[in-house]
Amino acid sequence: MKHPTIHDVAARAGVSKSLVSLVMREAGNVSESSRRAVLDAARALGYRPNRAAQALVRRRSQILGVLVSDLHNPFFHDAVDGIDAAAVEHGYRALLSTGHLVTKQEAQAIDTLLELRVDGLVLASPRVTSATVAEAAQSVPTVVLGRSVRVDGVDSVHNDDRLGGGLVVDHLVERGHERIAHIHGGKGAGARPRRSGYEAAMNRHGLGEHILAVPGAFTEQGGVDGMRRLLTTKPLPTAVFVANDLSAMGALGVLDDAGITVPDDISVVGYDNLRAVEYSRISLTTVDQPRYDMGSIAVALVLERLEEGRRTDRDVVLPPTLVVRDTTAPPRRRR
């Protein structure tokens, strides 16, 4: 079966081949009536432009590669929405891949995206080494989303996680807590500065002797494991700062199974402000990260290098905000 060509579309729409090309490239200098005529003709014929051929001519694929470290973490949903919306606005498409939290698989995913000739890369909370990131940046403009990087030729956009950890402790201290524990995020992006912010704030409030950080991960199971470990400590903490909302949900489940009431017995604070934790059943006190904005800024950083020729590195740091809900309250006096 013969596939329709650009010549067929032009003939059916009664326009020139060059006008069809302009429409297919989504050029802005085409009248709405001409655009509609071309698109209607293409739809009627079942014509699809040859993106590969267009990429060879323009030396651009108009595709941005996006690596997401964990598709199961809702944090990335809003970030990807921001990436996709910003890409479409500027005439690009986002191509998504993941490494399933495995460093080797992430490196392979990056290689695959580069083989597909993407014009730029957004690496969302990657676990790959700095050397791998630097190598990718030698091929295309590369931005790391979710953590700071110190790699020549690479930009980053992230939340001020150290400040966020401090905001949590300040809030709990204001509520009267002293025995504040932390379930940290292991190797997750942002885990180290959140823990650092927690420890610095505890020391600032004169509570250094009560610092207690136990292993966790940015997963529900990480929160489960961390909270189970904390429940073996004596005396129990009166408040727990969990490294992210996903792990906080796991931690809350452990407390519920143990018959421990939140916040009457133990206050709990998460990090990310996922949509799920707004619901009344959870109503988690948490730190908000502007995830959608982080995604759109990441695309802007790629395009600054790609289309404007910027060569200096940029590290965009967005301020966190504390969202107080129902999982924090003053500690019981008997504790």
N, C-alpha and C positions, 0 to 999 in steps of 0.2 A: 504493500500500500504506500502510495506516494505521500510523503509528509508535505504539508503546505509550506511555502517559502515566503520570504519577505516580499518577493515580486507578486505572489498571489494576494497577499494582504493589500498591497498598494493598489492592485487592479480592482479588487472588490470595493475598497474604500474610495477609489477615484482620486488618489493622491500620489505624490511622488514617493519613491523608495527612501529618499533622504528624510522625508517627513515621518515615515513609519519608524525609521531608525531613531529619530529624536524622541518620539513617543515611547519607544521601547527602552530608551535610556532615561526616561522620566525627566527629560529636559523641561525647564520652566518656560521657555519662549515658544510655546505652542498654544494656539487658541483652544478653548474648551470644546468647541464644535468639532475641530479637526481631531483632537484627542479622542473624543467620543466615537467619531466615525472609524478611526483606526482600531480602537479597542473592540468595537462591535464587530468589525470585519475579522479581526484576529480570533475572537471568541466563536464566531460562526464557522470559521474554517478549522478551528482547533489548533491554531498556530501557537507555538511556544518559542520564544527567542532562544538562540543558542548562547547560553551564558558563557560557556567555555571559549567560544570564538570571540565573543565580545571582550572577554578578559584579555585575550591575546592581543587584540587590536588596541585596547585602552591601557594594557599593562596593569589593569586593576580588576580584581574579582568582585569588588563591592561587597565583600563578605568579611566580617570580623569573627575571629575564632574566640570562643569563650570556654575556658576550662573551669568547671565547678568541682570542688573537692568532694562534696557529699550531697547527692541529689535528695537524700532523705531528710536533710536539715532544712526546715522551712525558712531559715534565715536567707537562703539563697533565692527563694522564690521572688521576693520583692526586688532584690538586687538584679536578677535577670530581667524582670519587668522593666526596670530602669535602663538597663543596657539595651534591650530590644527596642524600646520606644525611642531612645536617643539615636540608635543606629538607623531605624526606619526614617526618622525625621531628616536625616542627612543622606538618604539614598542608599543605605547599606542594609545588609541582613546579618543577623547573628546566627552563628553555627555553634551549637552546644555540644560539649563532650565532658566526660568525667573520668576520674582515675580511681573512684571508689575508695578513697582514703589510703591508697597504696602508692608509694613514691614511684616505683618502677612503672606502674600503669599510667600515672600522671605524665611521666616523661614520654611514654609511648603515645599518649593522647596528643601531647603538644607536637610531637613529630608528625602525626597524622594530619593535624590541622595545618601545619606548615606545608606538607606535601600537597594539600588541597589548595594551596596558593592563597590563603587568607591574606588580607591587607594589613591586619593588625591582630594583636592578642590581648585579651583580658583574662588574667589568671586570678580566679576568685578563691582566696584563702588556700593557695597551693602548698603542698608539702614537699615539692621538689627542691633540690639544692639551689643555692644562689648561682652556682656555675651553670645549671640547666637554664635558669631564667636568663642569665647573661648571654648564653648561646642563642636562645630564641630571639633576644633583642637585637642580635647582629643581623637577623633576617628581616624582621618587621617591627614596627613600634609596639612596645609591650608595656602593659600596665598591670601591677599587682593590686588587687582589691582585697581589703580586709586586714592587711598588715603592712608595716613599714618595711622597706627594703633599702639596702645600701649597695646597689649594683649600678655601675656606670651604664648610662643609656636606658635606664628603666625608671618609669614613674610609678607612683603608688598613691592610693587613696584609702583612708582608713579612719576609724574612730579613735579618739584619744582614750585608749583602754586603761591606761594608768590612772587618768583622772576619773574614769568611770568606776574603777575599783575603790577609789577614795570616796566618791559620792555615796557608795553603798555603806561604807563604814561610818561616814559622818551621819547619815540618816539613822542608822541603828544606834549609834552613841547618843544621838539626840533623843531617841526613844528610851534611853536608860540602860542599854545593853553594854556588857563588858566582855562576856565570854562569847566572842564572835568567831566562828570557825569558817573555813573556806574549803569548798570542794573545787579543786583547780581543773583546768581543761586539758591537762597533759600536753600533747604536741599540737593542739589546735591553734590556729592563727589567732593571736591576741591573748592567748592564755597566760603567757609569761607576764606581759605588762599589767593584766588585771590582777594577778597575784601580787606583783610588785606594788601596785597601788593599794591593795588591801593591807599589805604588811607595813608600808610607809604610813598609812593613815592610822593603823593601830599604834604604831610607835609615837606618832604625833599626838595622839590622845592619851599617851602614857599607859597603853594597854599591851605593851610588848610581851609581857609574861603570858598573855592569853592567846598569842598567835598560835593557830592550829590549822595547818593546811594539809589536806589529805588528797591522795591521787584520785583523779576522775578523768573524764573525757567529754567532748562535745556531743555526747549521745545520751539517750535515756538510760542505757545500761551504765554509762559512766556515773550518772547521778545516783543510780541504785547502789552501785558498788561503794561510792563515796559516802553515802548516807548510812549504809550498813556499817561501815567502818567507824563513823562518828558515834553511832549508837553504842559502841563498845567502850567509849571513853567515859571516864568519871572525873569530875562531874560532867553532865551533859552540857553542851553549849546552849545558850538561850536564843541564839540566832545563827543562821547559816547563810553565807553568801555562796551561791552556786554559779559556776563559771559561765553558763548560758541557760537559756530558758528550756531548751530541750532536755538537758540534764536535770534541770530543776523539776521538771514534770516527773522524771524518774524518782528523784529524791522525795517528792511529795507522796508518791505512791508507797514508798517504804514507810514513811511516817504514818500514813493512814493504816497500813497493815499492822503497824505496831501499836495502834491505839493512841498515838500522840497527836494532839490537836494543834493545828496551825491557825492563828498565831498564838493561841493561849499558852501552849507549852513551849513551842519553838517558832520563832519568826523565820521566814525564808525569803530570800531575794534572788532573782535571776538576772539575766543579762541578754538583751537583744530586743525585747518588747515585741515578740511574735504576736500575730493576730490571735492565735489560739489562747494566749494567756490573758486576753482581755475579758473573756467570757466569765460570767458570774461564778461558775463552778470552780474556776481556778483563781481568777482575779489576782494575779501575781504582781507583787511589787517588783519592778525590774528597771533596768537601764535601757533607754531607747537609743538605738542606732538608726540614723537616717538611711536605711538600706537602699531605697529607690534612688535617692540623691547620689549615693555612692556609685551606683551603677551608671547613672547618666554622666556623672563627672568622669568616670573611667573612660567612657567613649569619647568625651570631649578631649581628654588628654591624648588618646590615640590619634584623634583627628588633627590636633595641634601639630603633632610631629609629621603626620602623613600628608596633610594638605597645606600646612603653613610653614613647614620646615623647621620647627623649633628643635633645638639640639640640647638645650640645658635641661637637667633633670628636675622634676617637680615632685614634691611629697605633700599631698593635700591631707590635712588633718581636720576632721570634723568634730565638734564638741558633742559629748553625750549629755543626756538629760535624764534625771531620775523620775520615774513614774510610780507614784505611791498608790497602792491598792490595798487589798484586804489581808495580805499574808504577813504583814508586820504590825506589831503592837508592842507596848512596854512589857518587859519581862515580869513574870510573877515574882512577888517579893520573896516567896519562900525559896526561890532559886538564888 
